[in-house]
Amino acid sequence: MDDILSFHATETTVDDPEFVKVYEDHDLPLTSQQLTTQDVVFVLGVEVCDCGTRLRYPTKEIHTAVTWPLTTPVTYRQALGFLGSLLQEADLLPYHILPCKNLLTGLVSKCRSKFDHGWDQAIPADVLNLLSQWQELLKSSTLTTIPRRVDLLTPLDIYADASKTMLAYTIEQSGDPVFRGQLPLTKSQK
């Protein structure tokens, strides 16, 4: 089922008849659902909030990650499941969350390969400690929302910084971040 969202500043009760007819002509009946400004709509892996004007990372996935039981023993399968519970949404997550997650995913995979362990064997204690530290970092992070639309007539401010190992950027419009990311540099990029 596909969702079509039409946000209005005021409450609407009647669907646009021409819009509905186009879909009915192609045997795709539409049903409508009334949403209020307080409603959060889950669309394409993110939450649309504030009457359709802003996007945020899904709170359910964050809750899953911060409450994941990292008690010993944690298997390789469980560790990768834990790390995979967050999607790659750089614009919606605080800095350091995704680069750390991606490096930990590589570390867990490398340990399994190096030690020739099975999927259901316990990960090393020091790796488990790093996973716990990352979970604490996520718990202490403040999630923000970003605008759902970029105003094409308003200038963008682009900020970038790099070290020997990492690049970070943020693109803002009217002081509000609209795009941002952080990534480790490869050997050829350094």
N, C-alpha and C positions, 0 to 999 in steps of 0.2 A: 504494500500500500504506500502510495506517495502522499506527502503532506504539502499543501500549499498554504502558506501563511500570508495573511493580509492584515497588516496592523493599521489601526485607525486611532486617532486621538479621542474620538468619542465612540460610545457603544453603538454597534450596528446590529440589526436583527435580520436584515434581508440580504441574501447573497445577490450579487450582480447577476441578473437573469441571463444576460448575453454570455457571461463567463461560464455559468453553469451549463448553458445550452451547447457551447463548444465541446465540452467534455461529454455530455450526454450523446451528442452526435457521433462520438467515437466510442460509444459503449463504455464510458468511464464515469459512472455516477459519482457525484460529490456529496459528501455530508459535511455539515459545518458544526463547529464546536465553539461556543461563546467563551472567550477568555477575558479575564480582567487584567488590570495593570499589575496585580500582585501575582498572577499566574506565571510560572516558569515553564517554558515549552522546550522539550528535548528534541533537537533537530540535528541530524548529521553528526552526532557525537558530541555536541556542545549544548549548553543551556542558553536559550534566548530569554532575557529578562528585561525588566524595566519597560514594559509595554512595547517590547520588540526593538528597543534602541541599543541594547548592550548584549554582549556575549560573555559567558564565563565557563570555566572548566566544570564538568558535572560534579556536584557535591557528593553524589553516591560513590563515584570512583575514588574520590579523595578519602572518603570515610572508609572504604574498603582497604585502601593502602595504609592508612594510619592506624587501623585497628587489626591489621593482619597479625596473627599470632607468630611472633618470631622466637618461639621457645625452642630450646635444643631438644632433640636433633631436628634440624631443618634439612630436607633433602634437596638435591639439585633441582628436581622437578618443582618442588614447592618454592624454592628461591627464585627460579625463573618465572613462575606463575605470579609471585609477589611483584617482581619488577615489571612484568608485563601488564599488571593491573592499571598502569597509567599509560595513556596514549601520548604520542609525540606532538603535543600542542604547545610549541614554544611561545606563541603569542599569549597564551592564557596561564602559563605557569611561571612562578618566580624564577629568577636566574639561579643557576647552579643545580636545579632539580633534575632537568633532563640530561645534562652532561654527566652528572654523577651517576644517574640511573644507567645510562648507556655504558659508562666505564665499568660499573658493577656487573652489568649483564655480560660484558666481555670477560671480566675476571672470573665469574662463576663458570662460564663456558670453558675458559682456559684451564681452570682447576680440574674440572671434570675430565678434560682431555689429557692433561699432564699426569694426573694420578690414575688414569684409566678406571675411573669410578662409574658405576651404573647410575641411572637416573634416580633411583630410590635410595641411594647411599647418602649419608649425612655430609653436608659441606664442612670444610674446616672451620674451627672455632673463630679464627681471626677474620675470615670472610663473613661469618655470621655477625661478628661485632661491627663490621663495616656496614652491613645491611641495616642493623639496628640504628647506627648513627645516621644513616640516610633517612630512615623512617622518622627519627627525631627532627632532622632538618625539615622534612616535609610537614610535620606537626607544627613546628614553630613558624612556618612560612605563612604570610598573609596572601590570600588569593584575591586577585583584582578582577574587574570586568573591563572589557574593551568595547569601543563603539562597534556596532554591527555594520555601519557604513562609513566609508571614507568620503569626505566632501571633496569633490574634484576641483572646486573653485578656491579652496583654502590651502595655503602653502603647507608643505610638510617640512619638519625639522628632522634631519638625520644625524644621529650621533653614533660613532663607532669607536671602539678601543680594542687594542690587541696586546697580548703579551707574547712571550716566546712559545706558549703552548695553546693559547685560546684566543678566540675572537668573539666580541660581543657587540651587538648593535641594538639600537632602538630608534624607531621612527615615530615621531609624535606629530599630532595635529592639534593646535590650540591647547598645548600643554597636556594632552591626553595621549598615552601610548596607543598606537594602532597596529604596529608590527614590532616584534622584537625577537631576538634569538641569541643563542650562545652556542658555540661549537668549538671542539678542539681542532687545532691545526695539524695537518699531516706533515710528514717530514719534508715533502716537496713544497709545502706552503710556507714553511718557517723561514 
